[in-house]
Amino acid sequence: MGNAEASMAISSKTADPPVTTKGSAEEAPGSDAKPRKKICCACPETKKLRDECIVEHGETACSKWIEAHRQCLRAEGFKV
């Protein structure tokens, strides 16, 4: 019976999922309750306003929208 216990101990260790290395914020879910997204898919509202402003008025005139989009991304957990 000693061998059966040892066999179960070994099999329980190998049944664990592999440990992954720390990846980027988009790939690895953190301890946050929020679901993780790719940065390109996060904050679509502010992204649209930022992009439209830049196309129509140029980047220098749109600092308000650029910063609003950055703040939204930070709230989603991205480091920008």
C-alpha positions as CSV (number, residue, x, y, z in Angstrom):
1,M,0.0,0.0,0.0
2,G,2.9,2.4,0.5
3,N,3.6,2.3,-3.3
4,A,0.0,3.3,-4.1
5,E,0.3,6.4,-1.9
6,A,3.5,7.4,-3.5
7,S,2.0,6.8,-6.9
8,M,-0.9,9.1,-6.1
9,A,1.4,11.8,-4.8
10,I,3.4,11.8,-8.0
11,S,0.3,11.7,-10.3
12,S,-1.3,14.6,-8.4
13,K,1.8,16.7,-9.0
14,T,1.9,16.1,-12.7
15,A,-1.8,16.8,-13.1
16,D,-1.3,20.5,-12.3
17,P,-1.4,22.9,-15.3
18,P,2.0,24.2,-16.4
19,V,3.2,27.5,-14.9
20,T,3.4,30.3,-17.5
21,T,5.9,33.1,-17.4
22,K,4.8,36.6,-16.9
23,G,3.7,38.0,-20.3
24,S,2.4,41.4,-21.4
25,A,-0.7,43.0,-19.8
26,E,-2.8,42.0,-22.8
27,E,-2.0,38.3,-22.6
28,A,-1.8,37.4,-18.9
29,P,-4.8,37.9,-16.7
30,G,-4.0,39.7,-13.5
31,S,-5.7,39.6,-10.2
32,D,-8.1,42.3,-11.3
33,A,-11.8,41.5,-11.5
34,K,-11.9,43.2,-14.9
35,P,-11.6,41.0,-18.0
36,R,-8.4,41.6,-19.9
37,K,-8.5,43.0,-23.4
38,K,-6.0,43.7,-26.1
39,I,-4.9,47.3,-26.1
40,C,-6.3,47.8,-29.5
41,C,-9.8,46.8,-28.4
42,A,-9.9,48.7,-25.1
43,C,-11.6,52.1,-24.8
44,P,-13.2,52.3,-28.3
45,E,-15.2,55.5,-27.5
46,T,-12.1,57.6,-26.6
47,K,-10.1,56.0,-29.3
48,K,-12.6,57.0,-31.9
49,L,-12.8,60.6,-30.7
50,R,-9.0,60.8,-30.5
51,D,-8.5,59.4,-34.0
52,E,-11.2,61.7,-35.6
53,C,-9.7,64.7,-33.9
54,I,-6.2,63.9,-35.1
55,V,-7.4,63.4,-38.7
56,E,-9.4,66.6,-38.8
57,H,-7.2,69.0,-36.7
58,G,-3.8,67.4,-36.2
59,E,-2.1,65.9,-33.2
60,T,-1.2,69.1,-31.5
61,A,-4.8,70.3,-31.3
62,C,-6.1,67.1,-29.8
63,S,-4.1,66.7,-26.6
64,K,-7.4,66.7,-24.6
65,W,-8.6,63.6,-26.4
66,I,-5.2,61.9,-26.4
67,E,-5.0,62.3,-22.7
68,A,-8.6,61.1,-22.2
69,H,-7.7,57.9,-24.1
70,R,-4.6,57.4,-22.1
71,Q,-6.5,57.7,-18.9
72,C,-9.1,55.2,-20.1
73,L,-6.3,52.7,-21.0
74,R,-4.7,53.1,-17.6
75,A,-8.1,52.4,-16.0
76,E,-8.2,49.2,-18.0
77,G,-4.9,48.2,-16.5
78,F,-2.5,49.1,-19.3
79,K,0.7,51.0,-18.6
80,V,0.9,53.9,-21.1
